[in-house]
Amino acid sequence: MNCQYNETNFGHIYLVEDMAMAIIEDRPPMISGEEARKAVDIILASCKSSDEKRELKVEY
């Protein structure tokens, strides 16, 4: 795979490449969809917490 790196995507590019290779190789990705969703939930809660200026809890 040939992906272009820049200052904002260098950490995520490995995960994207792994996901693509997992599809090609018919194997599970390095990070599951469940784990990725947890990261998204944390980021969204962090933004909401900042907007509302209050602490939020993320539960799984």
N, CA, C, O and CB atoms as a CASP TS submission, in Angstrom:
PFRMAT TS
TARGET T0000
AUTHOR 0000-0000-0000
METHOD Language model
MODEL 1
PARENT N/A
ATOM      1  N   MET     1       0.847  -1.172   0.000  1.00  0.00           N
ATOM      2  CA  MET     1       0.000   0.000   0.000  1.00  0.00           C
ATOM      3  C   MET     1       0.896   1.240   0.000  1.00  0.00           C
ATOM      4  O   MET     1       1.954   1.254   0.630  1.00  0.00           O
ATOM      5  CB  MET     1      -0.966  -0.005   1.224  1.00  0.00           C
ATOM      6  N   ASN     2       0.470   2.251  -0.696  1.00  0.00           N
ATOM      7  CA  ASN     2       1.242   3.481  -0.766  1.00  0.00           C
ATOM      8  C   ASN     2       0.392   4.640  -0.265  1.00  0.00           C
ATOM      9  O   ASN     2      -0.404   5.208  -1.014  1.00  0.00           O
ATOM     10  CB  ASN     2       1.734   3.744  -2.207  1.00  0.00           C
ATOM     11  N   CYS     3       0.566   4.986   1.002  1.00  0.00           N
ATOM     12  CA  CYS     3      -0.173   6.097   1.602  1.00  0.00           C
ATOM     13  C   CYS     3       0.784   7.252   1.857  1.00  0.00           C
ATOM     14  O   CYS     3       1.956   7.049   2.175  1.00  0.00           O
ATOM     15  CB  CYS     3      -0.871   5.659   2.921  1.00  0.00           C
ATOM     16  N   GLN     4       0.276   8.443   1.716  1.00  0.00           N
ATOM     17  CA  GLN     4       1.088   9.631   1.954  1.00  0.00           C
ATOM     18  C   GLN     4       1.022  10.035   3.424  1.00  0.00           C
ATOM     19  O   GLN     4      -0.064  10.156   3.991  1.00  0.00           O
ATOM     20  CB  GLN     4       0.625  10.792   1.057  1.00  0.00           C
ATOM     21  N   TYR     5       2.167  10.241   4.029  1.00  0.00           N
ATOM     22  CA  TYR     5       2.239  10.658   5.425  1.00  0.00           C
ATOM     23  C   TYR     5       2.302  12.175   5.515  1.00  0.00           C
ATOM     24  O   TYR     5       2.877  12.838   4.651  1.00  0.00           O
ATOM     25  CB  TYR     5       3.457  10.028   6.121  1.00  0.00           C
ATOM     26  N   ASN     6       1.705  12.715   6.568  1.00  0.00           N
ATOM     27  CA  ASN     6       1.881  14.133   6.872  1.00  0.00           C
ATOM     28  C   ASN     6       1.819  14.293   8.388  1.00  0.00           C
ATOM     29  O   ASN     6       1.712  13.308   9.118  1.00  0.00           O
ATOM     30  CB  ASN     6       0.789  15.020   6.158  1.00  0.00           C
ATOM     31  N   GLU     7       1.887  15.529   8.853  1.00  0.00           N
ATOM     32  CA  GLU     7       1.978  15.768  10.295  1.00  0.00           C
ATOM     33  C   GLU     7       0.707  15.398  11.061  1.00  0.00           C
ATOM     34  O   GLU     7       0.748  15.316  12.288  1.00  0.00           O
ATOM     35  CB  GLU     7       2.300  17.213  10.543  1.00  0.00           C
ATOM     36  N   THR     8      -0.410  15.174  10.388  1.00  0.00           N
ATOM     37  CA  THR     8      -1.654  14.865  11.099  1.00  0.00           C
ATOM     38  C   THR     8      -2.092  13.411  11.003  1.00  0.00           C
ATOM     39  O   THR     8      -2.999  13.007  11.730  1.00  0.00           O
ATOM     40  CB  THR     8      -2.743  15.728  10.580  1.00  0.00           C
ATOM     41  N   ASN     9      -1.488  12.615  10.140  1.00  0.00           N
ATOM     42  CA  ASN     9      -1.990  11.251   9.982  1.00  0.00           C
ATOM     43  C   ASN     9      -0.975  10.159  10.278  1.00  0.00           C
ATOM     44  O   ASN     9      -1.288   8.980  10.112  1.00  0.00           O
ATOM     45  CB  ASN     9      -2.487  11.074   8.607  1.00  0.00           C
ATOM     46  N   PHE    10       0.223  10.509  10.708  1.00  0.00           N
ATOM     47  CA  PHE    10       1.261   9.495  10.835  1.00  0.00           C
ATOM     48  C   PHE    10       0.903   8.377  11.804  1.00  0.00           C
ATOM     49  O   PHE    10       1.321   7.239  11.586  1.00  0.00           O
ATOM     50  CB  PHE    10       2.533  10.136  11.270  1.00  0.00           C
ATOM     51  N   GLY    11       0.158   8.645  12.851  1.00  0.00           N
ATOM     52  CA  GLY    11      -0.218   7.606  13.803  1.00  0.00           C
ATOM     53  C   GLY    11      -1.328   6.708  13.294  1.00  0.00           C
ATOM     54  O   GLY    11      -1.366   5.516  13.602  1.00  0.00           O
ATOM     55  N   HIS    12      -2.220   7.275  12.524  1.00  0.00           N
ATOM     56  CA  HIS    12      -3.376   6.520  12.050  1.00  0.00           C
ATOM     57  C   HIS    12      -3.108   5.734  10.777  1.00  0.00           C
ATOM     58  O   HIS    12      -3.810   4.767  10.483  1.00  0.00           O
ATOM     59  CB  HIS    12      -4.522   7.447  11.822  1.00  0.00           C
ATOM     60  N   ILE    13      -2.111   6.137  10.030  1.00  0.00           N
ATOM     61  CA  ILE    13      -1.877   5.517   8.732  1.00  0.00           C
ATOM     62  C   ILE    13      -1.562   4.031   8.869  1.00  0.00           C
ATOM     63  O   ILE    13      -1.947   3.234   8.014  1.00  0.00           O
ATOM     64  CB  ILE    13      -0.741   6.224   8.009  1.00  0.00           C
ATOM     65  N   TYR    14      -0.865   3.654   9.937  1.00  0.00           N
ATOM     66  CA  TYR    14      -0.555   2.239  10.148  1.00  0.00           C
ATOM     67  C   TYR    14      -1.831   1.425  10.349  1.00  0.00           C
ATOM     68  O   TYR    14      -1.944   0.301   9.861  1.00  0.00           O
ATOM     69  CB  TYR    14       0.376   2.068  11.358  1.00  0.00           C
ATOM     70  N   LEU    15      -2.784   2.003  11.069  1.00  0.00           N
ATOM     71  CA  LEU    15      -4.036   1.296  11.313  1.00  0.00           C
ATOM     72  C   LEU    15      -4.865   1.169  10.041  1.00  0.00           C
ATOM     73  O   LEU    15      -5.501   0.140   9.814  1.00  0.00           O
ATOM     74  CB  LEU    15      -4.841   2.008  12.389  1.00  0.00           C
ATOM     75  N   VAL    16      -4.861   2.189   9.228  1.00  0.00           N
ATOM     76  CA  VAL    16      -5.585   2.141   7.960  1.00  0.00           C
ATOM     77  C   VAL    16      -4.952   1.108   7.037  1.00  0.00           C
ATOM     78  O   VAL    16      -5.653   0.318   6.404  1.00  0.00           O
ATOM     79  CB  VAL    16      -5.601   3.528   7.285  1.00  0.00           C
ATOM     80  N   GLU    17      -3.624   1.118   6.964  1.00  0.00           N
ATOM     81  CA  GLU    17      -2.934   0.135   6.136  1.00  0.00           C
ATOM     82  C   GLU    17      -3.210  -1.287   6.631  1.00  0.00           C
ATOM     83  O   GLU    17      -3.434  -2.195   5.831  1.00  0.00           O
ATOM     84  CB  GLU    17      -1.422   0.410   6.128  1.00  0.00           C
ATOM     85  N   ASP    18      -3.192  -1.473   7.960  1.00  0.00           N
ATOM     86  CA  ASP    18      -3.460  -2.796   8.509  1.00  0.00           C
ATOM     87  C   ASP    18      -4.884  -3.238   8.193  1.00  0.00           C
ATOM     88  O   ASP    18      -5.109  -4.406   7.876  1.00  0.00           O
ATOM     89  CB  ASP    18      -3.228  -2.803  10.020  1.00  0.00           C
ATOM     90  N   MET    19      -5.838  -2.330   8.272  1.00  0.00           N
ATOM     91  CA  MET    19      -7.226  -2.675   7.961  1.00  0.00           C
ATOM     92  C   MET    19      -7.343  -3.127   6.500  1.00  0.00           C
ATOM     93  O   MET    19      -8.002  -4.124   6.203  1.00  0.00           O
ATOM     94  CB  MET    19      -8.164  -1.467   8.232  1.00  0.00           C
ATOM     95  N   ALA    20      -6.708  -2.399   5.608  1.00  0.00           N
ATOM     96  CA  ALA    20      -6.744  -2.774   4.192  1.00  0.00           C
ATOM     97  C   ALA    20      -6.092  -4.136   3.974  1.00  0.00           C
ATOM     98  O   ALA    20      -6.629  -4.969   3.244  1.00  0.00           O
ATOM     99  CB  ALA    20      -6.042  -1.709   3.335  1.00  0.00           C
ATOM    100  N   MET    21      -4.961  -4.363   4.588  1.00  0.00           N
ATOM    101  CA  MET    21      -4.272  -5.646   4.432  1.00  0.00           C
ATOM    102  C   MET    21      -5.065  -6.782   5.072  1.00  0.00           C
ATOM    103  O   MET    21      -5.050  -7.906   4.570  1.00  0.00           O
ATOM    104  CB  MET    21      -2.869  -5.577   5.045  1.00  0.00           C
ATOM    105  N   ALA    22      -5.754  -6.501   6.171  1.00  0.00           N
ATOM    106  CA  ALA    22      -6.588  -7.525   6.808  1.00  0.00           C
ATOM    107  C   ALA    22      -7.697  -7.972   5.860  1.00  0.00           C
ATOM    108  O   ALA    22      -8.022  -9.157   5.794  1.00  0.00           O
ATOM    109  CB  ALA    22      -7.194  -6.992   8.126  1.00  0.00           C
ATOM    110  N   ILE    23      -8.273  -7.029   5.132  1.00  0.00           N
ATOM    111  CA  ILE    23      -9.309  -7.376   4.155  1.00  0.00           C
ATOM    112  C   ILE    23      -8.710  -8.218   3.030  1.00  0.00           C
ATOM    113  O   ILE    23      -9.271  -9.243   2.643  1.00  0.00           O
ATOM    114  CB  ILE    23      -9.969  -6.099   3.580  1.00  0.00           C
ATOM    115  N   ILE    24      -7.576  -7.775   2.515  1.00  0.00           N
ATOM    116  CA  ILE    24      -6.922  -8.497   1.419  1.00  0.00           C
ATOM    117  C   ILE    24      -6.507  -9.902   1.857  1.00  0.00           C
ATOM    118  O   ILE    24      -6.659 -10.868   1.109  1.00  0.00           O
ATOM    119  CB  ILE    24      -5.693  -7.715   0.920  1.00  0.00           C
ATOM    120  N   GLU    25      -5.977 -10.002   3.092  1.00  0.00           N
ATOM    121  CA  GLU    25      -5.450 -11.275   3.591  1.00  0.00           C
ATOM    122  C   GLU    25      -6.498 -12.106   4.333  1.00  0.00           C
ATOM    123  O   GLU    25      -6.189 -13.182   4.844  1.00  0.00           O
ATOM    124  CB  GLU    25      -4.276 -11.015   4.507  1.00  0.00           C
ATOM    125  N   ASP    26      -7.725 -11.615   4.391  1.00  0.00           N
ATOM    126  CA  ASP    26      -8.814 -12.317   5.070  1.00  0.00           C
ATOM    127  C   ASP    26      -8.432 -12.700   6.499  1.00  0.00           C
ATOM    128  O   ASP    26      -8.493 -13.866   6.889  1.00  0.00           O
ATOM    129  CB  ASP    26      -9.207 -13.568   4.285  1.00  0.00           C
ATOM    130  N   ARG    27      -8.036 -11.677   7.269  1.00  0.00           N
ATOM    131  CA  ARG    27      -7.659 -11.878   8.670  1.00  0.00           C
ATOM    132  C   ARG    27      -8.231 -10.748   9.505  1.00  0.00           C
ATOM    133  O   ARG    27      -8.643  -9.724   8.960  1.00  0.00           O
ATOM    134  CB  ARG    27      -6.115 -11.953   8.833  1.00  0.00           C
ATOM    135  N   PRO    28      -8.264 -10.919  10.822  1.00  0.00           N
ATOM    136  CA  PRO    28      -8.749  -9.828  11.677  1.00  0.00           C
ATOM    137  C   PRO    28      -7.765  -8.650  11.660  1.00  0.00           C
ATOM    138  O   PRO    28      -6.557  -8.856  11.546  1.00  0.00           O
ATOM    139  CB  PRO    28      -8.959 -10.331  13.132  1.00  0.00           C
ATOM    140  N   PRO    29      -8.267  -7.438  11.770  1.00  0.00           N
ATOM    141  CA  PRO    29      -7.371  -6.279  11.838  1.00  0.00           C
ATOM    142  C   PRO    29      -6.677  -6.203  13.198  1.00  0.00           C
ATOM    143  O   PRO    29      -7.106  -6.830  14.167  1.00  0.00           O
ATOM    144  CB  PRO    29      -8.154  -4.978  11.571  1.00  0.00           C
ATOM    145  N   MET    30      -5.614  -5.434  13.249  1.00  0.00           N
ATOM    146  CA  MET    30      -4.855  -5.249  14.480  1.00  0.00           C
ATOM    147  C   MET    30      -5.751  -4.694  15.596  1.00  0.00           C
ATOM    148  O   MET    30      -5.646  -5.114  16.749  1.00  0.00           O
ATOM    149  CB  MET    30      -3.662  -4.306  14.233  1.00  0.00           C
ATOM    150  N   ILE    31      -6.619  -3.762  15.249  1.00  0.00           N
ATOM    151  CA  ILE    31      -7.552  -3.157  16.206  1.00  0.00           C
ATOM    152  C   ILE    31      -8.968  -3.515  15.750  1.00  0.00           C
ATOM    153  O   ILE    31      -9.342  -3.274  14.602  1.00  0.00           O
ATOM    154  CB  ILE    31      -7.356  -1.582  16.302  1.00  0.00           C
ATOM    155  N   SER    32      -9.742  -4.090  16.658  1.00  0.00           N
ATOM    156  CA  SER    32     -11.104  -4.488  16.305  1.00  0.00           C
ATOM    157  C   SER    32     -12.011  -3.266  16.183  1.00  0.00           C
ATOM    158  O   SER    32     -11.688  -2.181  16.668  1.00  0.00           O
ATOM    159  CB  SER    32     -11.667  -5.464  17.352  1.00  0.00           C
ATOM    160  N   GLY    33     -13.128  -3.461  15.539  1.00  0.00           N
ATOM    161  CA  GLY    33     -14.120  -2.390  15.441  1.00  0.00           C
ATOM    162  C   GLY    33     -14.615  -1.948  16.803  1.00  0.00           C
ATOM    163  O   GLY    33     -14.853  -0.761  17.026  1.00  0.00           O
ATOM    164  N   GLU    34     -14.773  -2.896  17.718  1.00  0.00           N
ATOM    165  CA  GLU    34     -15.217  -2.559  19.083  1.00  0.00           C
ATOM    166  C   GLU    34     -14.221  -1.628  19.765  1.00  0.00           C
ATOM    167  O   GLU    34     -14.615  -0.631  20.369  1.00  0.00           O
ATOM    168  CB  GLU    34     -15.402  -3.841  19.927  1.00  0.00           C
ATOM    169  N   GLU    35     -12.940  -1.947  19.671  1.00  0.00           N
ATOM    170  CA  GLU    35     -11.920  -1.109  20.308  1.00  0.00           C
ATOM    171  C   GLU    35     -11.831   0.259  19.645  1.00  0.00           C
ATOM    172  O   GLU    35     -11.658   1.270  20.327  1.00  0.00           O
ATOM    173  CB  GLU    35     -10.557  -1.801  20.259  1.00  0.00           C
ATOM    174  N   ALA    36     -11.945   0.298  18.338  1.00  0.00           N
ATOM    175  CA  ALA    36     -11.915   1.572  17.624  1.00  0.00           C
ATOM    176  C   ALA    36     -13.096   2.444  18.039  1.00  0.00           C
ATOM    177  O   ALA    36     -12.955   3.657  18.188  1.00  0.00           O
ATOM    178  CB  ALA    36     -11.931   1.340  16.103  1.00  0.00           C
ATOM    179  N   ARG    37     -14.256   1.824  18.223  1.00  0.00           N
ATOM    180  CA  ARG    37     -15.449   2.574  18.634  1.00  0.00           C
ATOM    181  C   ARG    37     -15.260   3.190  20.013  1.00  0.00           C
ATOM    182  O   ARG    37     -15.741   4.293  20.274  1.00  0.00           O
ATOM    183  CB  ARG    37     -16.685   1.663  18.632  1.00  0.00           C
ATOM    184  N   LYS    38     -14.563   2.484  20.897  1.00  0.00           N
ATOM    185  CA  LYS    38     -14.283   3.033  22.231  1.00  0.00           C
ATOM    186  C   LYS    38     -13.469   4.321  22.115  1.00  0.00           C
ATOM    187  O   LYS    38     -13.745   5.298  22.811  1.00  0.00           O
ATOM    188  CB  LYS    38     -13.527   1.997  23.102  1.00  0.00           C
ATOM    189  N   ALA    39     -12.477   4.320  21.245  1.00  0.00           N
ATOM    190  CA  ALA    39     -11.658   5.522  21.049  1.00  0.00           C
ATOM    191  C   ALA    39     -12.506   6.678  20.541  1.00  0.00           C
ATOM    192  O   ALA    39     -12.349   7.811  20.994  1.00  0.00           O
ATOM    193  CB  ALA    39     -10.511   5.240  20.067  1.00  0.00           C
ATOM    194  N   VAL    40     -13.407   6.396  19.597  1.00  0.00           N
ATOM    195  CA  VAL    40     -14.298   7.437  19.071  1.00  0.00           C
ATOM    196  C   VAL    40     -15.194   7.978  20.187  1.00  0.00           C
ATOM    197  O   VAL    40     -15.389   9.189  20.297  1.00  0.00           O
ATOM    198  CB  VAL    40     -15.162   6.881  17.906  1.00  0.00           C
ATOM    199  N   ASP    41     -15.736   7.080  21.013  1.00  0.00           N
ATOM    200  CA  ASP    41     -16.592   7.510  22.134  1.00  0.00           C
ATOM    201  C   ASP    41     -15.844   8.425  23.090  1.00  0.00           C
ATOM    202  O   ASP    41     -16.401   9.412  23.571  1.00  0.00           O
ATOM    203  CB  ASP    41     -17.124   6.296  22.898  1.00  0.00           C
ATOM    204  N   ILE    42     -14.589   8.103  23.369  1.00  0.00           N
ATOM    205  CA  ILE    42     -13.779   8.934  24.267  1.00  0.00           C
ATOM    206  C   ILE    42     -13.541  10.305  23.658  1.00  0.00           C
ATOM    207  O   ILE    42     -13.644  11.318  24.350  1.00  0.00           O
ATOM    208  CB  ILE    42     -12.435   8.253  24.575  1.00  0.00           C
ATOM    209  N   ILE    43     -13.226  10.348  22.384  1.00  0.00           N
ATOM    210  CA  ILE    43     -12.990  11.629  21.703  1.00  0.00           C
ATOM    211  C   ILE    43     -14.255  12.476  21.685  1.00  0.00           C
ATOM    212  O   ILE    43     -14.203  13.673  21.970  1.00  0.00           O
ATOM    213  CB  ILE    43     -12.496  11.394  20.265  1.00  0.00           C
ATOM    214  N   LEU    44     -15.386  11.869  21.354  1.00  0.00           N
ATOM    215  CA  LEU    44     -16.648  12.615  21.325  1.00  0.00           C
ATOM    216  C   LEU    44     -17.034  13.119  22.712  1.00  0.00           C
ATOM    217  O   LEU    44     -17.510  14.245  22.853  1.00  0.00           O
ATOM    218  CB  LEU    44     -17.767  11.739  20.763  1.00  0.00           C
ATOM    219  N   ALA    45     -16.830  12.291  23.733  1.00  0.00           N
ATOM    220  CA  ALA    45     -17.140  12.719  25.097  1.00  0.00           C
ATOM    221  C   ALA    45     -16.216  13.853  25.534  1.00  0.00           C
ATOM    222  O   ALA    45     -16.639  14.768  26.240  1.00  0.00           O
ATOM    223  CB  ALA    45     -17.023  11.535  26.072  1.00  0.00           C
ATOM    224  N   SER    46     -14.972  13.792  25.117  1.00  0.00           N
ATOM    225  CA  SER    46     -14.028  14.858  25.447  1.00  0.00           C
ATOM    226  C   SER    46     -14.463  16.185  24.834  1.00  0.00           C
ATOM    227  O   SER    46     -14.418  17.223  25.494  1.00  0.00           O
ATOM    228  CB  SER    46     -12.619  14.493  24.966  1.00  0.00           C
ATOM    229  N   CYS    47     -14.881  16.150  23.583  1.00  0.00           N
ATOM    230  CA  CYS    47     -15.370  17.373  22.917  1.00  0.00           C
ATOM    231  C   CYS    47     -16.623  17.902  23.603  1.00  0.00           C
ATOM    232  O   CYS    47     -16.741  19.102  23.851  1.00  0.00           O
ATOM    233  CB  CYS    47     -15.663  17.100  21.426  1.00  0.00           C
ATOM    234  N   LYS    48     -17.553  17.012  23.906  1.00  0.00           N
ATOM    235  CA  LYS    48     -18.789  17.418  24.568  1.00  0.00           C
ATOM    236  C   LYS    48     -18.500  17.983  25.951  1.00  0.00           C
ATOM    237  O   LYS    48     -19.095  18.984  26.352  1.00  0.00           O
ATOM    238  CB  LYS    48     -19.756  16.235  24.672  1.00  0.00           C
ATOM    239  N   SER    49     -17.597  17.352  26.673  1.00  0.00           N
ATOM    240  CA  SER    49     -17.212  17.822  27.998  1.00  0.00           C
ATOM    241  C   SER    49     -16.638  19.235  27.927  1.00  0.00           C
ATOM    242  O   SER    49     -16.949  20.086  28.760  1.00  0.00           O
ATOM    243  CB  SER    49     -16.193  16.865  28.630  1.00  0.00           C
ATOM    244  N   SER    50     -15.809  19.468  26.937  1.00  0.00           N
ATOM    245  CA  SER    50     -15.223  20.796  26.758  1.00  0.00           C
ATOM    246  C   SER    50     -16.295  21.825  26.414  1.00  0.00           C
ATOM    247  O   SER    50     -16.300  22.924  26.969  1.00  0.00           O
ATOM    248  CB  SER    50     -14.149  20.764  25.661  1.00  0.00           C
ATOM    249  N   ASP    51     -17.198  21.481  25.508  1.00  0.00           N
ATOM    250  CA  ASP    51     -18.271  22.400  25.116  1.00  0.00           C
ATOM    251  C   ASP    51     -19.179  22.750  26.285  1.00  0.00           C
ATOM    252  O   ASP    51     -19.574  23.903  26.462  1.00  0.00           O
ATOM    253  CB  ASP    51     -19.096  21.793  23.995  1.00  0.00           C
ATOM    254  N   GLU    52     -19.505  21.726  27.084  1.00  0.00           N
ATOM    255  CA  GLU    52     -20.440  21.922  28.196  1.00  0.00           C
ATOM    256  C   GLU    52     -19.748  22.298  29.501  1.00  0.00           C
ATOM    257  O   GLU    52     -20.404  22.579  30.504  1.00  0.00           O
ATOM    258  CB  GLU    52     -21.251  20.671  28.406  1.00  0.00           C
ATOM    259  N   LYS    53     -18.427  22.299  29.478  1.00  0.00           N
ATOM    260  CA  LYS    53     -17.619  22.657  30.650  1.00  0.00           C
ATOM    261  C   LYS    53     -18.024  21.846  31.887  1.00  0.00           C
ATOM    262  O   LYS    53     -18.225  22.380  32.977  1.00  0.00           O
ATOM    263  CB  LYS    53     -17.752  24.156  30.944  1.00  0.00           C
ATOM    264  N   ARG    54     -18.133  20.532  31.663  1.00  0.00           N
ATOM    265  CA  ARG    54     -18.447  19.631  32.759  1.00  0.00           C
ATOM    266  C   ARG    54     -17.828  18.264  32.498  1.00  0.00           C
ATOM    267  O   ARG    54     -17.524  17.905  31.360  1.00  0.00           O
ATOM    268  CB  ARG    54     -19.970  19.511  32.949  1.00  0.00           C
ATOM    269  N   GLU    55     -17.652  17.516  33.573  1.00  0.00           N
ATOM    270  CA  GLU    55     -17.082  16.186  33.449  1.00  0.00           C
ATOM    271  C   GLU    55     -18.111  15.206  32.927  1.00  0.00           C
ATOM    272  O   GLU    55     -19.265  15.222  33.353  1.00  0.00           O
ATOM    273  CB  GLU    55     -16.535  15.712  34.784  1.00  0.00           C
ATOM    274  N   LEU    56     -17.699  14.363  32.016  1.00  0.00           N
ATOM    275  CA  LEU    56     -18.546  13.298  31.495  1.00  0.00           C
ATOM    276  C   LEU    56     -17.861  11.972  31.715  1.00  0.00           C
ATOM    277  O   LEU    56     -16.632  11.897  31.721  1.00  0.00           O
ATOM    278  CB  LEU    56     -18.858  13.510  29.999  1.00  0.00           C
ATOM    279  N   LYS    57     -18.643  10.925  31.898  1.00  0.00           N
ATOM    280  CA  LYS    57     -18.091   9.596  32.054  1.00  0.00           C
ATOM    281  C   LYS    57     -18.424   8.768  30.828  1.00  0.00           C
ATOM    282  O   LYS    57     -19.530   8.833  30.292  1.00  0.00           O
ATOM    283  CB  LYS    57     -18.624   8.925  33.330  1.00  0.00           C
ATOM    284  N   VAL    58     -17.452   7.994  30.399  1.00  0.00           N
ATOM    285  CA  VAL    58     -17.654   7.083  29.273  1.00  0.00           C
ATOM    286  C   VAL    58     -17.685   5.687  29.844  1.00  0.00           C
ATOM    287  O   VAL    58     -16.727   5.242  30.476  1.00  0.00           O
ATOM    288  CB  VAL    58     -16.533   7.232  28.178  1.00  0.00           C
ATOM    289  N   GLU    59     -18.792   4.992  29.621  1.00  0.00           N
ATOM    290  CA  GLU    59     -18.931   3.641  30.157  1.00  0.00           C
ATOM    291  C   GLU    59     -18.998   2.634  29.024  1.00  0.00           C
ATOM    292  O   GLU    59     -19.496   2.924  27.936  1.00  0.00           O
ATOM    293  CB  GLU    59     -20.179   3.531  31.046  1.00  0.00           C
ATOM    294  N   TYR    60     -18.482   1.438  29.306  1.00  0.00           N
ATOM    295  CA  TYR    60     -18.484   0.363  28.313  1.00  0.00           C
ATOM    296  C   TYR    60     -19.224  -0.825  28.848  1.00  0.00           C
ATOM    297  O   TYR    60     -19.340  -1.841  28.162  1.00  0.00           O
ATOM    298  CB  TYR    60     -17.061  -0.034  27.921  1.00  0.00           C
TER
END
